Amino acid sequence: MRSNSELENFILDFLYRRGAGEAFAIALPALTKIAGERFHQEISASEIRQAVRNLRLVGNPLCSSNSGYYWPSSLKDVDLTIRTKFLSPAKSELRLANRMRLGAQRYFGVQSEFEDLYLAVSAEREE
């Protein structure tokens, strides 16, 4: 039986040794299969995603794109991953929350306690 840290260490080492840059990306199904073979047990895609998340949480710059997961070749790779995987979806959700809040304000006729959130997203749109 393997531990979560063993899977994380395997992924970190595998991506680093595979090569730097998106050209060396590995798709999730392929990484799941390779990890399963390494540990002689089935590894789910959600286990891989959670391991990658854990590795990122402690500062490992693992990148991802439509091609899969990869070790960055530059800070530009990391910035692109941050922008596409984290910032863009967050902005979209904040816009949705703002529309919901504005609709509720119109319905109830009062200001929301989340006014700062609206201002932050509005400022972002102006840039």
C-alpha positions in Angstrom: 0.0 0.0 0.0 1.4 3.4 -1.0 1.1 6.6 0.9 -0.1 9.9 -0.5 3.4 11.3 -0.1 4.8 8.4 -2.1 2.5 9.3 -5.0 3.4 12.9 -4.7 7.1 12.2 -4.7 6.7 9.9 -7.7 4.8 12.6 -9.7 7.3 15.3 -8.8 10.3 13.1 -9.8 8.6 11.8 -12.9 7.7 15.2 -14.3 11.1 16.7 -13.4 13.0 13.8 -15.1 10.7 13.8 -18.1 11.9 17.2 -19.2 11.1 20.9 -18.9 8.4 22.6 -21.0 5.0 21.9 -22.4 6.5 19.8 -25.1 7.1 17.2 -22.3 3.6 17.3 -20.9 1.9 14.1 -20.1 -1.9 13.7 -20.2 -3.7 12.7 -17.1 -4.8 9.3 -18.3 -1.2 8.4 -19.3 0.1 9.6 -15.9 -2.6 7.7 -14.1 -1.6 4.5 -16.0 2.1 5.0 -15.3 1.6 5.7 -11.6 -0.7 2.6 -11.4 2.1 0.5 -12.9 4.7 1.9 -10.6 2.6 1.2 -7.5 1.1 -2.1 -8.8 -2.4 -0.8 -8.0 -5.1 1.3 -9.7 -4.6 5.1 -9.3 -7.5 7.3 -10.0 -7.4 10.6 -11.9 -8.7 12.3 -8.8 -5.8 10.9 -6.8 -3.4 12.4 -9.4 -5.1 15.7 -9.4 -5.1 15.8 -5.5 -1.4 14.9 -5.4 -0.6 17.7 -8.0 -2.6 20.1 -5.9 -0.7 19.1 -2.7 2.6 19.5 -4.5 1.6 23.0 -5.7 0.4 24.0 -2.2 3.9 23.4 -0.8 5.5 25.5 -3.6 6.3 23.1 -6.4 5.8 24.8 -9.8 4.0 22.1 -11.6 2.4 23.3 -14.7 -0.6 22.1 -16.7 -2.2 22.8 -20.1 -4.5 21.0 -22.4 -1.6 18.7 -23.2 -1.2 17.6 -19.6 1.1 18.1 -16.6 4.7 19.2 -17.0 7.7 20.7 -15.3 8.2 24.4 -16.3 11.0 25.5 -18.6 10.6 29.1 -17.4 8.6 31.4 -15.2 6.5 32.1 -18.2 5.2 28.5 -18.1 4.2 29.0 -14.4 2.5 32.3 -15.1 0.5 30.8 -18.0 -0.7 28.0 -15.8 -1.6 30.4 -13.0 -3.5 32.6 -15.4 -5.4 29.9 -17.3 -6.0 27.4 -14.5 -6.6 29.7 -11.5 -7.1 33.4 -12.3 -9.4 33.2 -15.3 -11.9 30.7 -13.6 -11.8 32.8 -10.4 -12.6 36.0 -12.3 -15.5 34.3 -14.0 -16.9 33.1 -10.7 -16.5 36.5 -9.2 -18.4 38.1 -12.1 -21.2 35.5 -11.6 -21.3 36.3 -7.9 -21.5 40.0 -8.7 -24.4 39.6 -11.0 -26.2 37.5 -8.4 -25.5 40.2 -5.8 -26.7 43.0 -8.0 -29.9 41.1 -8.8 -30.5 40.6 -5.1 -29.8 44.2 -4.3 -32.4 45.2 -6.9 -34.9 42.7 -5.5 -34.4 43.6 -1.8 -33.5 47.3 -2.4 -30.5 47.2 -0.1 -26.7 47.3 -0.5 -24.8 44.0 -0.1 -22.1 43.4 2.5 -19.9 42.3 -0.4 -19.5 45.7 -2.0 -15.7 45.4 -1.9 -15.9 42.2 -4.0 -17.9 44.1 -6.7 -15.4 47.0 -6.7 -12.4 44.6 -7.1 -14.0 42.8 -10.1 -15.1 46.1 -11.6 -11.6 47.5 -11.4 -10.2 44.3 -13.0 -12.6 44.8 -16.0 -11.3 48.3 -16.5 -7.6 47.2 -16.9 
